[in-house]
Amino acid sequence: MFQFYWPWFALLLPLPMIVRFLFPSKKERTTEAPPRLLFPQLVRLKKAFPTAQAITKKSKFSTLFLLSLLWICLITTLMQPELVDQYTNVKNEGHDLMLAVDISLSMKAVDMSTKSSVLDRLDVTKDVVNKFLKGRQGDRVGLIIFGGHAFLHVPFTLDVTSVGKLLNDTLPGMAGQGTAIGDAIGLAVRNLRERPEGSRVLILLTDGEDNSSSIPPYEATKLAKQYGIRIYTIGVGNPNAAPYPTQFGGYQIVQMPLDEKLLKAIAEATGGQYFHAAD
């Protein structure tokens, strides 16, 4: 549909005529008869230049026409004509998926390596999440990153490709030392609780145990259950020991406990599932 954004500017169209009526030219205000030049051969002179008067009238008409057209175009521009029906209705019945990804320093462990390449836990997590996102067209996806603290890295968006790219830019330790699983769940609840019921899902990926949350994981899980949020938990890496890079360029075997009991309890309490990703 064609319409004007500011149609009231059309009131300015008669402004030049109003100004001319209220403020006539000096010639029109003069009541006295203008002086005349008495020339005996005036008639013969007019006959010698028969088109002079016609040319003058035509020139005045052209000037008036161009000025009027310019004024109309100016007012039309101020009115801002626009087409407001250039859109497409998209019926979206997707889920609201919040991803909570652990980027603590323990995600630098390289127990996900293959024979051909050395891969740490976060590298593998990024690859798996990006493949997962490619199949979530139509879903609204958000991203929380957490370590010692939890942060909303990407608000809910239909642009799942951007979510994957922003996850790829993260590094282990960006969110601080430690693992705040409870805070990550609490932040997810705050962002999911206003979403439509029945589509609220949290996918939590971590390789450790909660040791720095300000809200206990079980309390955060109760809130998630209260708001009808299903939580799917994924434990990443070897739950016993894993090779970890040292500052001198080598590797050492480090004990990295994975609290599978907690992750299973969180998933079961909210109607979700727990998965273990060991390779």
SERO-4910 file (N, C-alpha, C, O; in steps of 0.05 Angstrom, whole numbers):
BEGIN
 pado doro    nc1    nc2    nc3   cac1   cac2   cac3    cc1    cc2    cc3    oc1    oc2    oc3
  Met    A     17    -24      0      0      0      0     18     25      0     37     27     15
  Phe    A     11     44    -17     26     69    -19     14     89      0    -10     93      1
  Gln    A     31    102     15     22    123     34     45    143     39     67    139     31
  Phe    A     38    165     53     57    185     61     63    183     90     44    180    106
  Tyr    A     88    185     98     96    183    126     87    208    141     79    207    164
  Trp    A     90    231    128     82    257    140     62    271    121     70    291    108
  Pro    A     38    262    119     19    273    100     11    302    106      2    316     88
  Trp    A     14    311    131      6    338    138     23    359    125     16    383    126
  Phe    A     46    352    113     62    371     98     47    381     73     55    402     62
  Ala    A     26    367     65     10    376     42     -3    403     47    -11    417     28
  Leu    A     -6    410     72    -18    436     79     -1    460     69    -10    482     67
  Leu    A     24    454     63     42    475     53     40    480     23     51    500     13
  Leu    A     25    464      9     23    467    -20     12    495    -28     23    507    -46
  Pro    A     -9    505    -16    -20    531    -24     -5    555    -12    -13    578    -15
  Leu    A     17    550      2     32    572     15     41    594     -4     37    617      3
  Pro    A     52    588    -27     60    610    -46     36    628    -54     39    652    -56
  Met    A     13    616    -58    -11    632    -66    -20    649    -43    -28    672    -47
  Ile    A    -18    638    -18    -26    654      5     -7    678      9    -16    700     15
  Val    A     18    673      6     38    694      8     33    716    -13     35    739     -7
  Arg    A     28    707    -37     23    727    -59     -2    743    -54     -3    767    -60
  Phe    A    -23    730    -41    -48    745    -36    -44    764    -12    -54    787    -13
  Leu    A    -29    756      8    -25    773     32     -5    795     27     -6    817     38
  Phe    A     15    789     10     36    808      5     39    812    -25     58    801    -38
  Pro    A     21    827    -37     22    832    -66     47    847    -74     60    860    -57
  Ser    A     54    845    -99     78    859   -109     74    889   -108     52    898   -107
  Lys    A     96    903   -109     95    932   -108     79    944   -131     66    964   -129
  Lys    A     82    931   -154     67    940   -177     37    938   -174     23    955   -182
  Glu    A     28    916   -160     -1    912   -156    -11    931   -135    -35    938   -136
  Arg    A      6    940   -115     -3    958    -94     -5    987   -104    -18   1004    -91
  Thr    A      7    993   -126      7   1021   -136    -20   1027   -149    -29   1014   -167
  Thr    A    -32   1048   -138    -59   1056   -149    -57   1078   -170    -75   1080   -187
  Glu    A    -35   1092   -170    -32   1113   -190    -25   1100   -217    -13   1079   -219
  Ala    A    -34   1114   -238    -29   1105   -265      1   1107   -271     13   1128   -265
  Pro    A     13   1087   -282     42   1089   -288     47   1110   -310     30   1114   -327
  Pro    A     70   1122   -309     76   1142   -330     78   1129   -358     86   1106   -360
  Arg    A     70   1143   -378     70   1133   -405     89   1149   -422     93   1173   -419
  Leu    A    101   1135   -440    119   1148   -459    104   1155   -485     94   1137   -498
  Leu    A    103   1180   -491     89   1189   -514    109   1189   -538    128   1204   -539
  Phe    A    103   1171   -556    120   1168   -580    102   1167   -604     85   1149   -606
  Pro    A    105   1185   -622     86   1187   -645     86   1162   -662     65   1155   -674
  Gln    A    108   1147   -663    109   1124   -681    107   1098   -665    118   1077   -674
  Leu    A     94   1098   -642     92   1074   -625     78   1051   -639     85   1028   -636
  Val    A     57   1058   -655     43   1037   -669     60   1024   -689     60    999   -691
  Arg    A     75   1039   -704     93   1027   -724    115   1010   -711    123    990   -722
  Leu    A    124   1019   -686    144   1004   -672    134    977   -663    148    957   -665
  Lys    A    109    976   -653     97    950   -645     94    932   -669     98    908   -666
  Lys    A     87    943   -692     84    926   -715    110    915   -724    112    893   -736
  Ala    A    132    929   -719    158    920   -727    168    896   -710    184    880   -720
  Phe    A    158    893   -685    165    871   -667    139    857   -657    132    860   -634
  Pro    A    126    842   -675    100    831   -668    101    809   -647     82    804   -633
  Thr    A    124    795   -644    126    771   -626    138    778   -599    140    760   -582
  Ala    A    146    802   -595    160    809   -570    142    804   -546    150    793   -526
  Gln    A    116    813   -548     98    810   -525     91    781   -520     89    772   -497
  Ala    A     88    765   -542     82    737   -539    104    722   -526    100    704   -509
  Ile    A    129    729   -533    152    715   -522    154    721   -492    160    703   -476
  Thr    A    148    746   -484    149    753   -456    128    738   -440    135    728   -418
  Lys    A    104    735   -450     83    721   -436     90    691   -433     85    678   -413
  Lys    A    101    679   -455    109    651   -455    131    646   -435    131    626   -421
  Ser    A    150    665   -433    172    662   -414    162    663   -385    171    647   -369
  Lys    A    144    681   -380    132    683   -353    117    657   -345    119    648   -323
  Phe    A    102    647   -365     87    622   -359    105    599   -354    100    583   -335
  Ser    A    127    596   -369    146    574   -365    159    576   -338    163    556   -324
  Thr    A    167    600   -330    180    604   -304    161    597   -282    168    584   -262
  Leu    A    136    606   -284    116    600   -264    111    570   -262    107    560   -240
  Phe    A    110    557   -285    105    528   -285    128    513   -272    123    495   -256
  Leu    A    152    520   -278    175    507   -266    177    511   -236    184    493   -221
  Leu    A    172    536   -228    172    541   -199    150    526   -184    155    516   -162
  Ser    A    127    524   -196    105    509   -184    112    479   -182    107    466   -162
  Leu    A    123    469   -204    131    440   -204    152    435   -183    152    415   -170
  Leu    A    172    453   -181    192    450   -161    181    451   -133    189    435   -116
  Trp    A    162    468   -127    149    469   -101    134    444    -95    135    434    -72
  Ile    A    119    434   -114    104    409   -110    123    386   -104    117    369    -87
  Cys    A    145    384   -119    164    362   -114    177    365    -87    181    344    -73
  Leu    A    182    389    -78    194    393    -52    175    384    -30    183    371    -11
  Ile    A    149    392    -32    130    384    -12    125    354    -12    122    342      9
  Thr    A    125    342    -36    122    313    -38    144    298    -25    140    278    -12
  Thr    A    169    309    -27    192    297    -14    189    299     16    196    280     30
  Leu    A    180    322     26    177    325     55    155    306     66    157    297     89
  Met    A    136    299     49    115    281     58    124    252     60    111    235     72
  Gln    A    147    246     48    160    219     49    141    197     39    130    182     56
  Pro    A    137    195     14    121    173      3    135    146      8    159    145      6
  Glu    A    119    125     14    131     99     20    111     77     14     87     81     14
  Leu    A    123     54      9    107     29      5    109     13     31    131      6     40
  Val    A     86      8     43     86     -6     69     77    -35     67     74    -48     88
  Asp    A     73    -46     44     64    -73     42     87    -91     31     81   -114     22
  Gln    A    112    -82     31    134    -98     21    146   -115     43    169   -111     52
  Tyr    A    131   -135     52    141   -153     73    128   -180     68    108   -183     54
  Thr    A    139   -200     81    129   -228     78    123   -239    106    140   -238    124
  Asn    A     99   -249    110     92   -261    135    105   -289    137    102   -306    119
  Val    A    120   -293    159    133   -319    163    121   -331    189    123   -320    210
  Lys    A    110   -355    186     99   -368    209    120   -386    221    130   -405    209
  Asn    A    128   -379    245    151   -392    259    141   -406    284    130   -394    302
  Glu    A    144   -433    284    136   -449    307    160   -463    319    157   -485    330
  Gly    A    184   -451    316    208   -464    327    210   -462    357    193   -451    370
  His    A    232   -474    367    237   -474    395    254   -450    403    266   -437    386
  Asp    A    255   -444    429    274   -425    440    296   -440    453    292   -451    475
  Leu    A    319   -442    440    341   -458    450    363   -440    461    373   -422    447
  Met    A    370   -444    486    392   -429    498    415   -449    501    412   -469    514
  Leu    A    438   -442    490    462   -458    493    480   -445    515    485   -422    514
  Ala    A    487   -461    534    505   -452    555    531   -469    553    531   -493    558
  Val    A    553   -456    544    578   -470    537    599   -462    558    604   -439    562
  Asp    A    611   -482    569    633   -479    589    658   -472    573    667   -487    556
  Ile    A    670   -448    580    696   -440    567    717   -436    589    734   -419    586
  Ser    A    715   -451    611    734   -449    632    761   -460    622    763   -472    600
  Leu    A    782   -455    638    809   -463    629    812   -493    625    829   -502    610
  Ser    A    796   -509    639    798   -538    636    790   -547    608    796   -569    600
  Met    A    776   -530    593    769   -537    566    793   -537    547    790   -543    523
  Lys    A    817   -530    557    841   -532    541    853   -560    541    872   -565    526
  Ala    A    841   -578    557    851   -606    557    848   -618    529    829   -613    515
  Val    A    868   -634    521    869   -644    493    862   -673    492    872   -688    475
  Asp    A    844   -683    509    836   -711    508    816   -716    485    807   -739    482
  Met    A    810   -696    469    793   -700    445    809   -703    420    798   -703    398
  Ser    A    835   -704    422    853   -705    399    849   -731    383    841   -751    394
  Thr    A    856   -729    358    856   -752    340    884   -759    332    903   -745    340
  Lys    A    888   -780    316    914   -788    307    927   -767    289    951   -765    287
  Ser    A    910   -752    275    920   -733    256    922   -704    266    937   -688    254
  Ser    A    908   -697    288    908   -670    297    904   -668    327    891   -686    339
  Val    A    915   -647    339    913   -643    368    889   -623    372    890   -601    362
  Leu    A    869   -632    386    844   -616    390    838   -615    420    838   -635    434
  Asp    A    832   -591    429    823   -589    457    793   -591    459    779   -592    438
  Arg    A    783   -592    483    754   -596    487    737   -574    475    716   -579    464
  Leu    A    747   -549    477    731   -527    467    730   -527    436    710   -521    424
  Asp    A    752   -535    423    753   -537    394    732   -557    384    717   -551    365
  Val    A    731   -580    397    712   -600    389    683   -591    395    665   -596    379
  Thr    A    679   -578    418    653   -568    425    643   -548    404    620   -549    396
  Lys    A    661   -530    395    653   -510    375    644   -524    349    625   -516    337
  Asp    A    660   -544    341    653   -558    316    626   -572    318    610   -571    299
  Val    A    622   -586    340    596   -600    344    573   -581    345    552   -586    333
  Val    A    576   -559    360    554   -540    363    548   -527    336    524   -523    329
  Asn    A    568   -520    320    563   -508    294    548   -527    275    530   -519    260
  Lys    A    555   -553    276    540   -572    260    511   -575    270    493   -578    254
  Phe    A    508   -574    296    481   -575    308    464   -551    299    441   -553    293
  Leu    A    476   -527    299    462   -502    292    453   -502    263    432   -490    257
  Lys    A    467   -515    245    459   -516    217    432   -529    213    418   -523    194
  Gly    A    424   -546    232    398   -560    230    377   -546    246    355   -557    249
  Arg    A    382   -523    257    363   -509    274    350   -485    261    343   -466    274
  Gln    A    348   -485    234    336   -462    220    306   -460    229    292   -480    229
  Gly    A    298   -437    237    271   -432    246    269   -431    276    249   -423    287
  Asp    A    290   -440    290    291   -438    319    305   -412    328    322   -402    314
  Arg    A    296   -402    350    310   -379    362    331   -389    381    325   -404    400
  Val    A    356   -381    377    378   -392    392    393   -369    406    398   -348    394
  Gly    A    400   -374    431    416   -355    446    441   -370    456    442   -394    456
  Leu    A    461   -354    465    486   -367    474    495   -354    500    498   -330    502
  Ile    A    500   -371    520    512   -363    545    539   -376    547    542   -400    542
  Ile    A    560   -361    554    586   -372    559    591   -369    589    584   -349    601
  Phe    A    605   -389    600    610   -387    629    636   -401    636    645   -420    623
  Gly    A    648   -390    657    672   -402    669    668   -397    699    651   -409    712
  Gly    A    684   -378    710    679   -370    737    654   -352    740    643   -349    761
  His    A    646   -340    717    622   -324    715    606   -331    690    617   -343    671
  Ala    A    581   -325    690    564   -331    667    556   -305    653    549   -285    666
  Phe    A    557   -305    626    551   -281    610    532   -289    587    536   -310    575
  Leu    A    513   -271    581    497   -275    557    513   -264    534    515   -240    530
  His    A    523   -282    518    541   -274    495    525   -267    471    532   -248    456
  Val    A    503   -281    466    485   -275    443    456   -277    452    448   -299    460
  Pro    A    441   -256    451    412   -257    457    398   -275    436    409   -282    416
  Phe    A    373   -281    441    358   -298    423    357   -286    395    351   -262    392
  Thr    A    362   -303    375    362   -294    348    356   -317    329    361   -340    336
  Leu    A    345   -310    306    340   -330    285    365   -335    268    367   -354    252
  Asp    A    385   -317    271    410   -319    256    428   -339    269    447   -331    284
  Val    A    424   -364    265    439   -385    279    468   -385    269    486   -394    284
  Thr    A    473   -376    245    500   -375    235    517   -356    251    541   -362    257
  Ser    A    506   -333    258    521   -314    275    527   -325    302    548   -319    314
  Val    A    509   -341    313    514   -353    339    539   -371    338    556   -370    356
  Gly    A    540   -387    317    564   -404    314    590   -389    311    610   -396    322
  Lys    A    588   -367    295    613   -351    291    622   -337    316    646   -336    322
  Leu    A    603   -328    332    611   -315    357    621   -335    378    639   -329    394
  Leu    A    611   -359    377    622   -380    394    651   -387    385    668   -392    402
  Asn    A    656   -387    360    683   -393    350    703   -373    359    727   -379    361
  Asp    A    695   -349    366    713   -327    374    720   -329    404    737   -314    413
  Thr    A    708   -347    418    713   -349    447    739   -365    452    747   -382    435
  Leu    A    751   -361    475    776   -374    483    773   -385    511    759   -372    527
  Pro    A    786   -406    518    785   -416    546    795   -395    565    816   -383    561
  Gly    A    780   -391    587    788   -372    607    776   -344    603    780   -327    621
  Met    A    762   -339    581    751   -312    576    730   -305    598    727   -281    604
  Ala    A    716   -324    609    696   -319    629    706   -323    657    690   -326    676
  Gly    A    732   -324    660    744   -327    687    750   -356    694    742   -374    680
  Gln    A    765   -359    715    772   -386    725    748   -398    741    732   -383    752
  Gly    A    748   -424    742    726   -437    756    704   -446    737    705   -442    713
  Thr    A    683   -457    749    660   -467    733    634   -460    748    629   -471    770
  Ala    A    619   -442    737    594   -432    751    570   -444    736    556   -430    722
  Ile    A    564   -469    741    542   -482    728    515   -471    738    497   -466    722
  Gly    A    513   -466    764    488   -455    775    482   -427    764    459   -422    757
  Asp    A    503   -410    761    498   -383    750    490   -385    721    473   -369    712
  Ala    A    501   -404    705    494   -407    677    464   -415    675    450   -405    657
  Ile    A    455   -433    692    427   -442    691    409   -418    699    388   -413    687
  Gly    A    417   -404    721    401   -381    729    398   -360    708    377   -348    704
  Leu    A    420   -354    694    419   -334    672    402   -344    649    387   -328    637
  Ala    A    403   -370    644    386   -381    623    356   -379    630    339   -373    613
  Val    A    350   -384    656    322   -382    665    312   -353    661    289   -349    653
  Arg    A    329   -334    668    320   -306    666    314   -298    637    296   -282    632
  Asn    A    328   -310    617    323   -304    589    302   -322    576    290   -314    556
  Leu    A    297   -345    588    278   -364    576    249   -361    588    230   -369    575
  Arg    A    247   -350    611    221   -351    625    200   -335    611    176   -340    615
  Glu    A    207   -315    595    188   -299    581    181   -310    553    164   -299    539
  Arg    A    194   -331    545    189   -343    519    164   -360    520    155   -367    542
  Pro    A    152   -366    497    128   -382    496    131   -409    510    152   -422    509
  Glu    A    110   -417    525    111   -442    539    113   -466    520    102   -465    498
  Gly    A    127   -486    529    129   -511    513    152   -511    494    158   -531    482
  Ser    A    166   -488    492    189   -487    473    215   -478    487    234   -472    473
  Arg    A    215   -478    513    238   -468    528    257   -491    534    251   -510    548
  Val    A    281   -489    521    301   -510    523    328   -498    529    336   -479    517
  Leu    A    343   -511    548    370   -503    554    388   -528    548    382   -550    557
  Ile    A    409   -523    533    429   -544    528    455   -535    542    467   -515    534
  Leu    A    463   -550    562    486   -542    579    509   -561    573    507   -585    576
  Leu    A    532   -550    564    556   -565    558    578   -557    578    586   -534    579
  Thr    A    589   -576    593    610   -570    613    628   -595    616    620   -617    609
  Asp    A    652   -589    626    671   -611    630    680   -613    659    699   -628    665
  Gly    A    666   -600    677    675   -599    704    653   -602    725    632   -613    719
  Glu    A    658   -591    748    639   -591    769    636   -562    779    654   -546    777
  Asp    A    613   -556    790    607   -529    799    625   -522    823    625   -537    843
  Asn    A    639   -500    821    656   -491    843    657   -461    848    673   -452    864
  Ser    A    641   -446    833    643   -417    836    616   -403    831    616   -379    827
  Ser    A    594   -417    833    568   -405    828    558   -389    853    563   -397    875
  Ser    A    544   -367    847    532   -352    869    504   -364    876    494   -359    898
  Ile    A    493   -379    857    467   -393    862    472   -423    859    482   -431    838
  Pro    A    466   -439    879    471   -468    877    457   -480    853    434   -472    846
  Pro    A    470   -499    839    458   -511    815    430   -523    820    413   -522    803
  Tyr    A    426   -536    843    400   -548    849    378   -527    852    356   -532    843
  Glu    A    385   -504    864    366   -483    867    359   -471    839    335   -466    833
  Ala    A    379   -468    822    374   -458    795    357   -478    779    340   -470    763
  Thr    A    362   -504    784    346   -524    770    317   -523    778    299   -527    762
  Lys    A    311   -518    804    284   -515    814    270   -492    799    246   -494    792
  Leu    A    284   -470    795    272   -447    781    266   -455    752    246   -447    741
  Ala    A    285   -470    740    280   -478    712    256   -496    710    239   -493    691
  Lys    A    253   -514    729    230   -532    729    204   -516    733    183   -522    721
  Gln    A    205   -496    750    182   -479    756    172   -465    731    148   -461    727
  Tyr    A    190   -456    714    183   -442    689    181   -460    665    178   -451    642
  Gly    A    181   -486    669    177   -505    648    199   -506    628    195   -510    604
  Ile    A    224   -503    637    247   -504    620    260   -531    622    268   -540    643
  Arg    A    263   -544    599    276   -570    598    306   -566    594    315   -549    578
  Ile    A    322   -580    610    351   -577    608    364   -603    599    360   -625    611
  Tyr    A    379   -601    577    395   -624    567    424   -619    574    435   -598    566
  Thr    A    436   -636    589    464   -632    598    483   -651    583    476   -674    577
  Ile    A    506   -640    577    527   -656    563    553   -653    578    564   -631    581
  Gly    A    563   -676    587    589   -676    600    611   -681    580    610   -701    565
  Val    A    631   -664    579    651   -665    558    677   -675    569    686   -665    590
  Gly    A    690   -694    556    717   -703    563    718   -727    582    697   -737    592
  Asn    A    743   -735    588    748   -758    606    742   -749    635    754   -729    644
  Pro    A    726   -763    650    719   -755    677    740   -760    698    738   -752    721
  Asn    A    762   -773    689    783   -780    708    808   -762    705    814   -745    722
  Ala    A    822   -766    683    847   -750    679    850   -745    649    840   -760    632
  Ala    A    864   -723    642    867   -715    614    893   -700    611    902   -686    629
  Pro    A    906   -702    587    930   -686    582    923   -657    579    904   -649    566
  Tyr    A    940   -640    593    935   -612    594    960   -597    586    982   -604    596
  Pro    A    958   -577    569    983   -563    560    995   -547    582    982   -535    599
  Thr    A   1022   -547    583   1037   -532    603   1047   -506    590   1047   -503    565
  Gln    A   1057   -488    606   1068   -463    596   1094   -466    581   1103   -447    568
  Phe    A   1107   -490    583   1132   -495    569   1128   -509    543   1147   -517    529
  Gly    A   1103   -513    535   1097   -526    509   1092   -555    510   1085   -567    489
  Gly    A   1095   -568    532   1090   -597    534   1062   -602    546   1045   -584    546
  Tyr    A   1058   -627    555   1032   -635    566   1037   -650    592   1057   -663    595
  Gln    A   1018   -648    609   1018   -663    634    991   -675    640    971   -663    632
  Ile    A    990   -697    653    964   -710    659    953   -696    684    966   -696    705
  Val    A    929   -686    682    916   -671    704    889   -684    711    874   -693    693
  Gln    A    883   -686    736    857   -696    745    836   -674    741    839   -652    751
  Met    A    815   -681    726    794   -662    721    767   -675    726    756   -687    708
  Pro    A    757   -673    750    732   -687    757    708   -676    742    705   -651    739
  Leu    A    691   -693    733    667   -686    719    643   -695    736    640   -719    742
  Asp    A    627   -677    745    605   -683    764    581   -693    747    561   -679    743
  Glu    A    583   -718    739    561   -730    723    536   -733    740    513   -732    729
  Lys    A    539   -738    766    515   -741    783    499   -715    782    474   -717    780
  Leu    A    512   -692    784    498   -667    784    484   -663    757    461   -655    755
  Leu    A    498   -668    735    488   -664    708    463   -682    703    444   -673    690
  Lys    A    465   -706    712    442   -725    709    418   -715    725    395   -716    716
  Ala    A    423   -705    750    401   -696    767    388   -671    754    363   -669    755
  Ile    A    404   -653    743    392   -629    730    374   -637    707    352   -626    705
  Ala    A    384   -655    691    368   -663    667    342   -678    675    321   -672    665
  Glu    A    344   -696    694    321   -712    702    300   -694    715    276   -699    712
  Ala    A    309   -675    731    290   -658    746    273   -640    727    251   -632    734
  Thr    A    284   -634    703    270   -616    685    258   -630    660    248   -617    642
  Gly    A    260   -656    660    249   -671    637    267   -673    613    259   -679    591
  Gly    A    293   -667    618    312   -669    596    328   -695    597    318   -715    608
  Gln    A    352   -695    586    369   -719    586    398   -711    590    406   -688    586
  Tyr    A    414   -730    599    443   -726    602    457   -743    582    450   -766    577
  Phe    A    479   -731    570    496   -745    551    525   -741    559    532   -720    569
  His    A    541   -762    553    570   -759    558    585   -760    532    582   -779    517
  Ala    A    600   -739    527    616   -738    502    645   -742    510    659   -724    519
  Ala    A    655   -767    505    682   -774    513    702   -771    491    726   -770    496
  Asp    A    693   -770    466    711   -767    443    697   -752    421    709   -747    400
***
